[in-house]
Amino acid sequence: MKIARVDDNQKAVVRFLREKNVTVSITSATGRGFPDLVCGYKGKNILLEIKDGSKPLSAQVLTPEQRLWHYEWKGQIAVVNSPEMAWEEIQKQTRD
């Protein structure tokens, strides 16, 4: 069994979103390319893949499993690298 790597900023992203009244399920241990977070806000579900924005861009790339999952997924998914970027994406996905 492969142990999932968790980006250093995941706790900060989760805390920030929860402070904004977003429900957050941490799914980073699911593996097989599945996104790190499933978020709920304004009756919508938002899938977020977290990358650590403090690292160089070359260290923020999707793994091969993540690339395949993103390619095959027929719904919404976003890659974010900061709490603020995660919040912006949630707001964008839940505009009426």
mmCIF file as gemmi writes it, N, C-alpha and C atoms, coordinates in Angstrom:
data_model
loop_
_atom_site.group_PDB
_atom_site.id
_atom_site.type_symbol
_atom_site.label_atom_id
_atom_site.label_alt_id
_atom_site.label_comp_id
_atom_site.label_asym_id
_atom_site.label_entity_id
_atom_site.label_seq_id
_atom_site.pdbx_PDB_ins_code
_atom_site.Cartn_x
_atom_site.Cartn_y
_atom_site.Cartn_z
_atom_site.occupancy
_atom_site.B_iso_or_equiv
_atom_site.pdbx_formal_charge
_atom_site.auth_seq_id
_atom_site.auth_asym_id
_atom_site.pdbx_PDB_model_num
ATOM 1 N N . MET Axp A 1 ? 0.839 -1.183 0 1 0 ? 1 A 1
ATOM 2 C CA . MET Axp A 1 ? 0 0 0 1 0 ? 1 A 1
ATOM 3 C C . MET Axp A 1 ? 0.882 1.244 0 1 0 ? 1 A 1
ATOM 4 N N . LYS Axp A 2 ? 0.572 2.148 -0.883 1 0 ? 2 A 1
ATOM 5 C CA . LYS Axp A 2 ? 1.328 3.389 -1 1 0 ? 2 A 1
ATOM 6 C C . LYS Axp A 2 ? 0.779 4.414 -0.008 1 0 ? 2 A 1
ATOM 7 N N . ILE Axp A 3 ? 1.658 5.054 0.746 1 0 ? 3 A 1
ATOM 8 C CA . ILE Axp A 3 ? 1.232 6.07 1.707 1 0 ? 3 A 1
ATOM 9 C C . ILE Axp A 3 ? 1.136 7.414 0.992 1 0 ? 3 A 1
ATOM 10 N N . ALA Axp A 4 ? -0.014 8.051 1.161 1 0 ? 4 A 1
ATOM 11 C CA . ALA Axp A 4 ? -0.255 9.33 0.494 1 0 ? 4 A 1
ATOM 12 C C . ALA Axp A 4 ? 0.61 10.424 1.104 1 0 ? 4 A 1
ATOM 13 N N . ARG Axp A 5 ? 1.172 11.247 0.235 1 0 ? 5 A 1
ATOM 14 C CA . ARG Axp A 5 ? 1.912 12.415 0.7 1 0 ? 5 A 1
ATOM 15 C C . ARG Axp A 5 ? 0.935 13.565 0.862 1 0 ? 5 A 1
ATOM 16 N N . VAL Axp A 6 ? 1.066 14.26 1.961 1 0 ? 6 A 1
ATOM 17 C CA . VAL Axp A 6 ? 0.199 15.403 2.236 1 0 ? 6 A 1
ATOM 18 C C . VAL Axp A 6 ? 1.038 16.663 2.113 1 0 ? 6 A 1
ATOM 19 N N . ASP Axp A 7 ? 0.555 17.616 1.328 1 0 ? 7 A 1
ATOM 20 C CA . ASP Axp A 7 ? 1.294 18.866 1.163 1 0 ? 7 A 1
ATOM 21 C C . ASP Axp A 7 ? 1.33 19.634 2.478 1 0 ? 7 A 1
ATOM 22 N N . ASP Axp A 8 ? 2.432 20.331 2.715 1 0 ? 8 A 1
ATOM 23 C CA . ASP Axp A 8 ? 2.645 21.045 3.978 1 0 ? 8 A 1
ATOM 24 C C . ASP Axp A 8 ? 1.568 22.082 4.267 1 0 ? 8 A 1
ATOM 25 N N . ASN Axp A 9 ? 0.943 22.62 3.248 1 0 ? 9 A 1
ATOM 26 C CA . ASN Axp A 9 ? -0.052 23.677 3.447 1 0 ? 9 A 1
ATOM 27 C C . ASN Axp A 9 ? -1.486 23.154 3.561 1 0 ? 9 A 1
ATOM 28 N N . GLN Axp A 10 ? -1.668 21.844 3.547 1 0 ? 10 A 1
ATOM 29 C CA . GLN Axp A 10 ? -3.035 21.305 3.584 1 0 ? 10 A 1
ATOM 30 C C . GLN Axp A 10 ? -3.782 21.731 4.839 1 0 ? 10 A 1
ATOM 31 N N . LYS Axp A 11 ? -3.153 21.659 6.008 1 0 ? 11 A 1
ATOM 32 C CA . LYS Axp A 11 ? -3.832 22.054 7.247 1 0 ? 11 A 1
ATOM 33 C C . LYS Axp A 11 ? -4.272 23.513 7.193 1 0 ? 11 A 1
ATOM 34 N N . ALA Axp A 12 ? -3.428 24.378 6.654 1 0 ? 12 A 1
ATOM 35 C CA . ALA Axp A 12 ? -3.762 25.801 6.562 1 0 ? 12 A 1
ATOM 36 C C . ALA Axp A 12 ? -4.939 26.015 5.614 1 0 ? 12 A 1
ATOM 37 N N . VAL Axp A 13 ? -4.957 25.289 4.499 1 0 ? 13 A 1
ATOM 38 C CA . VAL Axp A 13 ? -6.062 25.411 3.542 1 0 ? 13 A 1
ATOM 39 C C . VAL Axp A 13 ? -7.361 24.96 4.201 1 0 ? 13 A 1
ATOM 40 N N . VAL Axp A 14 ? -7.329 23.813 4.862 1 0 ? 14 A 1
ATOM 41 C CA . VAL Axp A 14 ? -8.53 23.276 5.51 1 0 ? 14 A 1
ATOM 42 C C . VAL Axp A 14 ? -9.042 24.24 6.579 1 0 ? 14 A 1
ATOM 43 N N . ARG Axp A 15 ? -8.143 24.724 7.423 1 0 ? 15 A 1
ATOM 44 C CA . ARG Axp A 15 ? -8.531 25.652 8.497 1 0 ? 15 A 1
ATOM 45 C C . ARG Axp A 15 ? -9.161 26.918 7.918 1 0 ? 15 A 1
ATOM 46 N N . PHE Axp A 16 ? -8.54 27.483 6.905 1 0 ? 16 A 1
ATOM 47 C CA . PHE Axp A 16 ? -9.031 28.71 6.27 1 0 ? 16 A 1
ATOM 48 C C . PHE Axp A 16 ? -10.435 28.495 5.695 1 0 ? 16 A 1
ATOM 49 N N . LEU Axp A 17 ? -10.625 27.391 4.976 1 0 ? 17 A 1
ATOM 50 C CA . LEU Axp A 17 ? -11.929 27.139 4.366 1 0 ? 17 A 1
ATOM 51 C C . LEU Axp A 17 ? -13.002 26.912 5.42 1 0 ? 17 A 1
ATOM 52 N N . ARG Axp A 18 ? -12.67 26.185 6.462 1 0 ? 18 A 1
ATOM 53 C CA . ARG Axp A 18 ? -13.643 25.946 7.529 1 0 ? 18 A 1
ATOM 54 C C . ARG Axp A 18 ? -14.024 27.249 8.229 1 0 ? 18 A 1
ATOM 55 N N . GLU Axp A 19 ? -13.083 28.167 8.342 1 0 ? 19 A 1
ATOM 56 C CA . GLU Axp A 19 ? -13.395 29.484 8.914 1 0 ? 19 A 1
ATOM 57 C C . GLU Axp A 19 ? -14.363 30.258 8.019 1 0 ? 19 A 1
ATOM 58 N N . LYS Axp A 20 ? -14.404 29.916 6.733 1 0 ? 20 A 1
ATOM 59 C CA . LYS Axp A 20 ? -15.314 30.559 5.774 1 0 ? 20 A 1
ATOM 60 C C . LYS Axp A 20 ? -16.644 29.795 5.682 1 0 ? 20 A 1
ATOM 61 N N . ASN Axp A 21 ? -16.857 28.858 6.6 1 0 ? 21 A 1
ATOM 62 C CA . ASN Axp A 21 ? -18.095 28.073 6.664 1 0 ? 21 A 1
ATOM 63 C C . ASN Axp A 21 ? -18.215 27.075 5.518 1 0 ? 21 A 1
ATOM 64 N N . VAL Axp A 22 ? -17.092 26.6 5.014 1 0 ? 22 A 1
ATOM 65 C CA . VAL Axp A 22 ? -17.06 25.554 3.995 1 0 ? 22 A 1
ATOM 66 C C . VAL Axp A 22 ? -16.919 24.224 4.727 1 0 ? 22 A 1
ATOM 67 N N . THR Axp A 23 ? -17.723 23.215 4.358 1 0 ? 23 A 1
ATOM 68 C CA . THR Axp A 23 ? -17.489 21.886 4.914 1 0 ? 23 A 1
ATOM 69 C C . THR Axp A 23 ? -16.379 21.24 4.104 1 0 ? 23 A 1
ATOM 70 N N . VAL Axp A 24 ? -15.474 20.568 4.815 1 0 ? 24 A 1
ATOM 71 C CA . VAL Axp A 24 ? -14.296 20.001 4.164 1 0 ? 24 A 1
ATOM 72 C C . VAL Axp A 24 ? -14.091 18.561 4.627 1 0 ? 24 A 1
ATOM 73 N N . SER Axp A 25 ? -13.997 17.657 3.672 1 0 ? 25 A 1
ATOM 74 C CA . SER Axp A 25 ? -13.585 16.284 3.956 1 0 ? 25 A 1
ATOM 75 C C . SER Axp A 25 ? -12.204 16.1 3.355 1 0 ? 25 A 1
ATOM 76 N N . ILE Axp A 26 ? -11.29 15.634 4.183 1 0 ? 26 A 1
ATOM 77 C CA . ILE Axp A 26 ? -9.92 15.402 3.731 1 0 ? 26 A 1
ATOM 78 C C . ILE Axp A 26 ? -9.865 14.01 3.11 1 0 ? 26 A 1
ATOM 79 N N . THR Axp A 27 ? -9.537 13.967 1.839 1 0 ? 27 A 1
ATOM 80 C CA . THR Axp A 27 ? -9.542 12.707 1.094 1 0 ? 27 A 1
ATOM 81 C C . THR Axp A 27 ? -8.168 12.367 0.52 1 0 ? 27 A 1
ATOM 82 N N . SER Axp A 28 ? -7.138 13.03 1.025 1 0 ? 28 A 1
ATOM 83 C CA . SER Axp A 28 ? -5.791 12.837 0.48 1 0 ? 28 A 1
ATOM 84 C C . SER Axp A 28 ? -5.289 11.407 0.645 1 0 ? 28 A 1
ATOM 85 N N . ALA Axp A 29 ? -5.796 10.667 1.619 1 0 ? 29 A 1
ATOM 86 C CA . ALA Axp A 29 ? -5.347 9.292 1.83 1 0 ? 29 A 1
ATOM 87 C C . ALA Axp A 29 ? -6.053 8.298 0.902 1 0 ? 29 A 1
ATOM 88 N N . THR Axp A 30 ? -7.027 8.759 0.129 1 0 ? 30 A 1
ATOM 89 C CA . THR Axp A 30 ? -7.758 7.876 -0.777 1 0 ? 30 A 1
ATOM 90 C C . THR Axp A 30 ? -6.826 7.266 -1.812 1 0 ? 30 A 1
ATOM 91 N N . GLY Axp A 31 ? -5.881 8.062 -2.297 1 0 ? 31 A 1
ATOM 92 C CA . GLY Axp A 31 ? -4.91 7.563 -3.267 1 0 ? 31 A 1
ATOM 93 C C . GLY Axp A 31 ? -5.48 7.431 -4.661 1 0 ? 31 A 1
ATOM 94 N N . ARG Axp A 32 ? -4.715 6.797 -5.537 1 0 ? 32 A 1
ATOM 95 C CA . ARG Axp A 32 ? -5.079 6.565 -6.937 1 0 ? 32 A 1
ATOM 96 C C . ARG Axp A 32 ? -5.401 7.841 -7.693 1 0 ? 32 A 1
ATOM 97 N N . GLY Axp A 33 ? -4.804 8.964 -7.264 1 0 ? 33 A 1
ATOM 98 C CA . GLY Axp A 33 ? -4.979 10.23 -7.957 1 0 ? 33 A 1
ATOM 99 C C . GLY Axp A 33 ? -6.167 11.042 -7.499 1 0 ? 33 A 1
ATOM 100 N N . PHE Axp A 34 ? -6.967 10.487 -6.551 1 0 ? 34 A 1
ATOM 101 C CA . PHE Axp A 34 ? -8.147 11.217 -6.095 1 0 ? 34 A 1
ATOM 102 C C . PHE Axp A 34 ? -7.726 12.516 -5.42 1 0 ? 34 A 1
ATOM 103 N N . PRO Axp A 35 ? -8.494 13.607 -5.593 1 0 ? 35 A 1
ATOM 104 C CA . PRO Axp A 35 ? -8.125 14.909 -5.026 1 0 ? 35 A 1
ATOM 105 C C . PRO Axp A 35 ? -8.012 14.89 -3.497 1 0 ? 35 A 1
ATOM 106 N N . ASP Axp A 36 ? -7.316 15.892 -2.982 1 0 ? 36 A 1
ATOM 107 C CA . ASP Axp A 36 ? -7.046 15.99 -1.548 1 0 ? 36 A 1
ATOM 108 C C . ASP Axp A 36 ? -8.264 16.355 -0.714 1 0 ? 36 A 1
ATOM 109 N N . LEU Axp A 37 ? -9.142 17.198 -1.265 1 0 ? 37 A 1
ATOM 110 C CA . LEU Axp A 37 ? -10.282 17.692 -0.49 1 0 ? 37 A 1
ATOM 111 C C . LEU Axp A 37 ? -11.572 17.603 -1.291 1 0 ? 37 A 1
ATOM 112 N N . VAL Axp A 38 ? -12.643 17.262 -0.581 1 0 ? 38 A 1
ATOM 113 C CA . VAL Axp A 38 ? -13.992 17.41 -1.114 1 0 ? 38 A 1
ATOM 114 C C . VAL Axp A 38 ? -14.656 18.455 -0.228 1 0 ? 38 A 1
ATOM 115 N N . CYS Axp A 39 ? -15.062 19.547 -0.843 1 0 ? 39 A 1
ATOM 116 C CA . CYS Axp A 39 ? -15.613 20.683 -0.103 1 0 ? 39 A 1
ATOM 117 C C . CYS Axp A 39 ? -17.077 20.89 -0.481 1 0 ? 39 A 1
ATOM 118 N N . GLY Axp A 40 ? -17.846 21.354 0.49 1 0 ? 40 A 1
ATOM 119 C CA . GLY Axp A 40 ? -19.24 21.679 0.245 1 0 ? 40 A 1
ATOM 120 C C . GLY Axp A 40 ? -19.505 23.124 0.618 1 0 ? 40 A 1
ATOM 121 N N . TYR Axp A 41 ? -20.184 23.839 -0.284 1 0 ? 41 A 1
ATOM 122 C CA . TYR Axp A 41 ? -20.492 25.243 -0.032 1 0 ? 41 A 1
ATOM 123 C C . TYR Axp A 41 ? -21.67 25.649 -0.91 1 0 ? 41 A 1
ATOM 124 N N . LYS Axp A 42 ? -22.653 26.279 -0.311 1 0 ? 42 A 1
ATOM 125 C CA . LYS Axp A 42 ? -23.839 26.755 -1.036 1 0 ? 42 A 1
ATOM 126 C C . LYS Axp A 42 ? -24.487 25.645 -1.865 1 0 ? 42 A 1
ATOM 127 N N . GLY Axp A 43 ? -24.552 24.445 -1.308 1 0 ? 43 A 1
ATOM 128 C CA . GLY Axp A 43 ? -25.213 23.338 -1.98 1 0 ? 43 A 1
ATOM 129 C C . GLY Axp A 43 ? -24.433 22.703 -3.114 1 0 ? 43 A 1
ATOM 130 N N . LYS Axp A 44 ? -23.181 23.053 -3.258 1 0 ? 44 A 1
ATOM 131 C CA . LYS Axp A 44 ? -22.352 22.495 -4.33 1 0 ? 44 A 1
ATOM 132 C C . LYS Axp A 44 ? -21.169 21.746 -3.727 1 0 ? 44 A 1
ATOM 133 N N . ASN Axp A 45 ? -20.65 20.792 -4.478 1 0 ? 45 A 1
ATOM 134 C CA . ASN Axp A 45 ? -19.443 20.056 -4.096 1 0 ? 45 A 1
ATOM 135 C C . ASN Axp A 45 ? -18.293 20.515 -4.968 1 0 ? 45 A 1
ATOM 136 N N . ILE Axp A 46 ? -17.156 20.745 -4.348 1 0 ? 46 A 1
ATOM 137 C CA . ILE Axp A 46 ? -15.979 21.224 -5.068 1 0 ? 46 A 1
ATOM 138 C C . ILE Axp A 46 ? -14.819 20.302 -4.722 1 0 ? 46 A 1
ATOM 139 N N . LEU Axp A 47 ? -14.149 19.772 -5.733 1 0 ? 47 A 1
ATOM 140 C CA . LEU Axp A 47 ? -12.989 18.91 -5.526 1 0 ? 47 A 1
ATOM 141 C C . LEU Axp A 47 ? -11.726 19.747 -5.698 1 0 ? 47 A 1
ATOM 142 N N . LEU Axp A 48 ? -10.843 19.662 -4.709 1 0 ? 48 A 1
ATOM 143 C CA . LEU Axp A 48 ? -9.601 20.445 -4.753 1 0 ? 48 A 1
ATOM 144 C C . LEU Axp A 48 ? -8.388 19.548 -4.603 1 0 ? 48 A 1
ATOM 145 N N . GLU Axp A 49 ? -7.438 19.749 -5.473 1 0 ? 49 A 1
ATOM 146 C CA . GLU Axp A 49 ? -6.112 19.137 -5.354 1 0 ? 49 A 1
ATOM 147 C C . GLU Axp A 49 ? -5.188 20.229 -4.839 1 0 ? 49 A 1
ATOM 148 N N . ILE Axp A 50 ? -4.523 19.966 -3.73 1 0 ? 50 A 1
ATOM 149 C CA . ILE Axp A 50 ? -3.643 20.971 -3.123 1 0 ? 50 A 1
ATOM 150 C C . ILE Axp A 50 ? -2.205 20.721 -3.532 1 0 ? 50 A 1
ATOM 151 N N . LYS Axp A 51 ? -1.551 21.78 -3.922 1 0 ? 51 A 1
ATOM 152 C CA . LYS Axp A 51 ? -0.106 21.784 -4.145 1 0 ? 51 A 1
ATOM 153 C C . LYS Axp A 51 ? 0.47 22.868 -3.249 1 0 ? 51 A 1
ATOM 154 N N . ASP Axp A 52 ? 1.697 22.702 -2.827 1 0 ? 52 A 1
ATOM 155 C CA . ASP Axp A 52 ? 2.323 23.637 -1.891 1 0 ? 52 A 1
ATOM 156 C C . ASP Axp A 52 ? 2.922 24.811 -2.647 1 0 ? 52 A 1
ATOM 157 N N . GLY Axp A 53 ? 2.285 25.974 -2.511 1 0 ? 53 A 1
ATOM 158 C CA . GLY Axp A 53 ? 2.711 27.176 -3.211 1 0 ? 53 A 1
ATOM 159 C C . GLY Axp A 53 ? 4.06 27.725 -2.781 1 0 ? 53 A 1
ATOM 160 N N . SER Axp A 54 ? 4.577 27.25 -1.65 1 0 ? 54 A 1
ATOM 161 C CA . SER Axp A 54 ? 5.894 27.718 -1.204 1 0 ? 54 A 1
ATOM 162 C C . SER Axp A 54 ? 7.032 26.984 -1.919 1 0 ? 54 A 1
ATOM 163 N N . LYS Axp A 55 ? 6.693 25.932 -2.647 1 0 ? 55 A 1
ATOM 164 C CA . LYS Axp A 55 ? 7.7 25.157 -3.372 1 0 ? 55 A 1
ATOM 165 C C . LYS Axp A 55 ? 7.809 25.661 -4.799 1 0 ? 55 A 1
ATOM 166 N N . PRO Axp A 56 ? 8.914 25.368 -5.463 1 0 ? 56 A 1
ATOM 167 C CA . PRO Axp A 56 ? 9.054 25.779 -6.864 1 0 ? 56 A 1
ATOM 168 C C . PRO Axp A 56 ? 7.974 25.117 -7.726 1 0 ? 56 A 1
ATOM 169 N N . LEU Axp A 57 ? 7.645 25.749 -8.839 1 0 ? 57 A 1
ATOM 170 C CA . LEU Axp A 57 ? 6.614 25.209 -9.727 1 0 ? 57 A 1
ATOM 171 C C . LEU Axp A 57 ? 6.909 23.771 -10.14 1 0 ? 57 A 1
ATOM 172 N N . SER Axp A 58 ? 8.173 23.45 -10.3 1 0 ? 58 A 1
ATOM 173 C CA . SER Axp A 58 ? 8.539 22.091 -10.703 1 0 ? 58 A 1
ATOM 174 C C . SER Axp A 58 ? 8.154 21.06 -9.647 1 0 ? 58 A 1
ATOM 175 N N . ALA Axp A 59 ? 7.983 21.492 -8.406 1 0 ? 59 A 1
ATOM 176 C CA . ALA Axp A 59 ? 7.583 20.586 -7.32 1 0 ? 59 A 1
ATOM 177 C C . ALA Axp A 59 ? 6.072 20.604 -7.101 1 0 ? 59 A 1
ATOM 178 N N . GLN Axp A 60 ? 5.346 21.392 -7.895 1 0 ? 60 A 1
ATOM 179 C CA . GLN Axp A 60 ? 3.893 21.499 -7.754 1 0 ? 60 A 1
ATOM 180 C C . GLN Axp A 60 ? 3.14 20.768 -8.865 1 0 ? 60 A 1
ATOM 181 N N . VAL Axp A 61 ? 3.821 19.93 -9.6 1 0 ? 61 A 1
ATOM 182 C CA . VAL Axp A 61 ? 3.176 19.23 -10.705 1 0 ? 61 A 1
ATOM 183 C C . VAL Axp A 61 ? 2.34 18.064 -10.191 1 0 ? 61 A 1
ATOM 184 N N . LEU Axp A 62 ? 1.346 17.688 -10.964 1 0 ? 62 A 1
ATOM 185 C CA . LEU Axp A 62 ? 0.537 16.528 -10.629 1 0 ? 62 A 1
ATOM 186 C C . LEU Axp A 62 ? 1.346 15.249 -10.837 1 0 ? 62 A 1
ATOM 187 N N . THR Axp A 63 ? 1.088 14.265 -9.997 1 0 ? 63 A 1
ATOM 188 C CA . THR Axp A 63 ? 1.728 12.966 -10.182 1 0 ? 63 A 1
ATOM 189 C C . THR Axp A 63 ? 1.089 12.288 -11.394 1 0 ? 63 A 1
ATOM 190 N N . PRO Axp A 64 ? 1.71 11.255 -11.926 1 0 ? 64 A 1
ATOM 191 C CA . PRO Axp A 64 ? 1.084 10.538 -13.048 1 0 ? 64 A 1
ATOM 192 C C . PRO Axp A 64 ? -0.33 10.04 -12.713 1 0 ? 64 A 1
ATOM 193 N N . GLU Axp A 65 ? -0.537 9.518 -11.512 1 0 ? 65 A 1
ATOM 194 C CA . GLU Axp A 65 ? -1.875 9.063 -11.115 1 0 ? 65 A 1
ATOM 195 C C . GLU Axp A 65 ? -2.873 10.217 -11.078 1 0 ? 65 A 1
ATOM 196 N N . GLN Axp A 66 ? -2.425 11.378 -10.569 1 0 ? 66 A 1
ATOM 197 C CA . GLN Axp A 66 ? -3.306 12.549 -10.513 1 0 ? 66 A 1
ATOM 198 C C . GLN Axp A 66 ? -3.648 13.033 -11.915 1 0 ? 66 A 1
ATOM 199 N N . ARG Axp A 67 ? -2.656 13.071 -12.794 1 0 ? 67 A 1
ATOM 200 C CA . ARG Axp A 67 ? -2.913 13.499 -14.17 1 0 ? 67 A 1
ATOM 201 C C . ARG Axp A 67 ? -3.949 12.603 -14.833 1 0 ? 67 A 1
ATOM 202 N N . LEU Axp A 68 ? -3.83 11.303 -14.647 1 0 ? 68 A 1
ATOM 203 C CA . LEU Axp A 68 ? -4.781 10.36 -15.237 1 0 ? 68 A 1
ATOM 204 C C . LEU Axp A 68 ? -6.177 10.563 -14.646 1 0 ? 68 A 1
ATOM 205 N N . TRP Axp A 69 ? -6.258 10.713 -13.321 1 0 ? 69 A 1
ATOM 206 C CA . TRP Axp A 69 ? -7.557 10.913 -12.67 1 0 ? 69 A 1
ATOM 207 C C . TRP Axp A 69 ? -8.22 12.187 -13.191 1 0 ? 69 A 1
ATOM 208 N N . HIS Axp A 70 ? -7.454 13.272 -13.263 1 0 ? 70 A 1
ATOM 209 C CA . HIS Axp A 70 ? -7.99 14.542 -13.766 1 0 ? 70 A 1
ATOM 210 C C . HIS Axp A 70 ? -8.464 14.401 -15.213 1 0 ? 70 A 1
ATOM 211 N N . TYR Axp A 71 ? -7.701 13.705 -16.015 1 0 ? 71 A 1
ATOM 212 C CA . TYR Axp A 71 ? -8.044 13.518 -17.423 1 0 ? 71 A 1
ATOM 213 C C . TYR Axp A 71 ? -9.351 12.734 -17.573 1 0 ? 71 A 1
ATOM 214 N N . GLU Axp A 72 ? -9.521 11.7 -16.777 1 0 ? 72 A 1
ATOM 215 C CA . GLU Axp A 72 ? -10.689 10.833 -16.893 1 0 ? 72 A 1
ATOM 216 C C . GLU Axp A 72 ? -11.931 11.379 -16.192 1 0 ? 72 A 1
ATOM 217 N N . TRP Axp A 73 ? -11.756 12.316 -15.252 1 0 ? 73 A 1
ATOM 218 C CA . TRP Axp A 73 ? -12.882 12.845 -14.486 1 0 ? 73 A 1
ATOM 219 C C . TRP Axp A 73 ? -13.735 13.75 -15.367 1 0 ? 73 A 1
ATOM 220 N N . LYS Axp A 74 ? -15.039 13.537 -15.349 1 0 ? 74 A 1
ATOM 221 C CA . LYS Axp A 74 ? -15.948 14.308 -16.194 1 0 ? 74 A 1
ATOM 222 C C . LYS Axp A 74 ? -16.648 15.427 -15.435 1 0 ? 74 A 1
ATOM 223 N N . GLY Axp A 75 ? -16.188 15.707 -14.238 1 0 ? 75 A 1
ATOM 224 C CA . GLY Axp A 75 ? -16.758 16.777 -13.432 1 0 ? 75 A 1
ATOM 225 C C . GLY Axp A 75 ? -15.719 17.839 -13.133 1 0 ? 75 A 1
ATOM 226 N N . GLN Axp A 76 ? -16.046 18.664 -12.166 1 0 ? 76 A 1
ATOM 227 C CA . GLN Axp A 76 ? -15.203 19.784 -11.759 1 0 ? 76 A 1
ATOM 228 C C . GLN Axp A 76 ? -14.055 19.292 -10.878 1 0 ? 76 A 1
ATOM 229 N N . ILE Axp A 77 ? -12.889 19.861 -11.076 1 0 ? 77 A 1
ATOM 230 C CA . ILE Axp A 77 ? -11.715 19.656 -10.218 1 0 ? 77 A 1
ATOM 231 C C . ILE Axp A 77 ? -10.829 20.878 -10.391 1 0 ? 77 A 1
ATOM 232 N N . ALA Axp A 78 ? -10.204 21.315 -9.302 1 0 ? 78 A 1
ATOM 233 C CA . ALA Axp A 78 ? -9.303 22.468 -9.386 1 0 ? 78 A 1
ATOM 234 C C . ALA Axp A 78 ? -8.031 22.173 -8.605 1 0 ? 78 A 1
ATOM 235 N N . VAL Axp A 79 ? -6.943 22.697 -9.1 1 0 ? 79 A 1
ATOM 236 C CA . VAL Axp A 79 ? -5.66 22.601 -8.408 1 0 ? 79 A 1
ATOM 237 C C . VAL Axp A 79 ? -5.39 23.967 -7.786 1 0 ? 79 A 1
ATOM 238 N N . VAL Axp A 80 ? -5.112 23.972 -6.475 1 0 ? 80 A 1
ATOM 239 C CA . VAL Axp A 80 ? -4.87 25.221 -5.747 1 0 ? 80 A 1
ATOM 240 C C . VAL Axp A 80 ? -3.572 25.1 -4.972 1 0 ? 80 A 1
ATOM 241 N N . ASN Axp A 81 ? -2.949 26.254 -4.68 1 0 ? 81 A 1
ATOM 242 C CA . ASN Axp A 81 ? -1.685 26.192 -3.947 1 0 ? 81 A 1
ATOM 243 C C . ASN Axp A 81 ? -1.624 27.114 -2.733 1 0 ? 81 A 1
ATOM 244 N N . SER Axp A 82 ? -2.784 27.616 -2.288 1 0 ? 82 A 1
ATOM 245 C CA . SER Axp A 82 ? -2.817 28.46 -1.091 1 0 ? 82 A 1
ATOM 246 C C . SER Axp A 82 ? -4.243 28.49 -0.556 1 0 ? 82 A 1
ATOM 247 N N . PRO Axp A 83 ? -4.401 28.861 0.712 1 0 ? 83 A 1
ATOM 248 C CA . PRO Axp A 83 ? -5.755 29.002 1.259 1 0 ? 83 A 1
ATOM 249 C C . PRO Axp A 83 ? -6.598 30 0.466 1 0 ? 83 A 1
ATOM 250 N N . GLU Axp A 84 ? -5.99 31.111 0.093 1 0 ? 84 A 1
ATOM 251 C CA . GLU Axp A 84 ? -6.717 32.146 -0.647 1 0 ? 84 A 1
ATOM 252 C C . GLU Axp A 84 ? -7.142 31.65 -2.024 1 0 ? 84 A 1
ATOM 253 N N . MET Axp A 85 ? -6.268 30.927 -2.682 1 0 ? 85 A 1
ATOM 254 C CA . MET Axp A 85 ? -6.596 30.391 -4.004 1 0 ? 85 A 1
ATOM 255 C C . MET Axp A 85 ? -7.726 29.358 -3.888 1 0 ? 85 A 1
ATOM 256 N N . ALA Axp A 86 ? -7.714 28.561 -2.825 1 0 ? 86 A 1
ATOM 257 C CA . ALA Axp A 86 ? -8.787 27.584 -2.595 1 0 ? 86 A 1
ATOM 258 C C . ALA Axp A 86 ? -10.123 28.305 -2.409 1 0 ? 86 A 1
ATOM 259 N N . TRP Axp A 87 ? -10.126 29.367 -1.614 1 0 ? 87 A 1
ATOM 260 C CA . TRP Axp A 87 ? -11.348 30.135 -1.37 1 0 ? 87 A 1
ATOM 261 C C . TRP Axp A 87 ? -11.854 30.785 -2.656 1 0 ? 87 A 1
ATOM 262 N N . GLU Axp A 88 ? -10.949 31.341 -3.441 1 0 ? 88 A 1
ATOM 263 C CA . GLU Axp A 88 ? -11.338 31.943 -4.725 1 0 ? 88 A 1
ATOM 264 C C . GLU Axp A 88 ? -11.989 30.91 -5.638 1 0 ? 88 A 1
ATOM 265 N N . GLU Axp A 89 ? -11.425 29.726 -5.672 1 0 ? 89 A 1
ATOM 266 C CA . GLU Axp A 89 ? -11.973 28.654 -6.519 1 0 ? 89 A 1
ATOM 267 C C . GLU Axp A 89 ? -13.358 28.242 -6.035 1 0 ? 89 A 1
ATOM 268 N N . ILE Axp A 90 ? -13.536 28.134 -4.736 1 0 ? 90 A 1
ATOM 269 C CA . ILE Axp A 90 ? -14.85 27.773 -4.192 1 0 ? 90 A 1
ATOM 270 C C . ILE Axp A 90 ? -15.875 28.846 -4.52 1 0 ? 90 A 1
ATOM 271 N N . GLN Axp A 91 ? -15.487 30.101 -4.366 1 0 ? 91 A 1
ATOM 272 C CA . GLN Axp A 91 ? -16.412 31.184 -4.722 1 0 ? 91 A 1
ATOM 273 C C . GLN Axp A 91 ? -16.767 31.135 -6.204 1 0 ? 91 A 1
ATOM 274 N N . LYS Axp A 92 ? -15.784 30.892 -7.053 1 0 ? 92 A 1
ATOM 275 C CA . LYS Axp A 92 ? -16.012 30.815 -8.494 1 0 ? 92 A 1
ATOM 276 C C . LYS Axp A 92 ? -16.972 29.666 -8.833 1 0 ? 92 A 1
ATOM 277 N N . GLN Axp A 93 ? -16.781 28.527 -8.209 1 0 ? 93 A 1
ATOM 278 C CA . GLN Axp A 93 ? -17.595 27.35 -8.51 1 0 ? 93 A 1
ATOM 279 C C . GLN Axp A 93 ? -19.011 27.429 -7.95 1 0 ? 93 A 1
ATOM 280 N N . THR Axp A 94 ? -19.242 28.347 -7.006 1 0 ? 94 A 1
ATOM 281 C CA . THR Axp A 94 ? -20.567 28.411 -6.373 1 0 ? 94 A 1
ATOM 282 C C . THR Axp A 94 ? -21.326 29.705 -6.683 1 0 ? 94 A 1
ATOM 283 N N . ARG Axp A 95 ? -20.847 30.463 -7.653 1 0 ? 95 A 1
ATOM 284 C CA . ARG Axp A 95 ? -21.588 31.664 -8.062 1 0 ? 95 A 1
ATOM 285 C C . ARG Axp A 95 ? -22.94 31.264 -8.61 1 0 ? 95 A 1
ATOM 286 N N . ASP Axp A 96 ? -23.932 32.026 -8.244 1 0 ? 96 A 1
ATOM 287 C CA . ASP Axp A 96 ? -25.3 31.737 -8.732 1 0 ? 96 A 1
ATOM 288 C C . ASP Axp A 96 ? -25.525 32.274 -10.119 1 0 ? 96 A 1
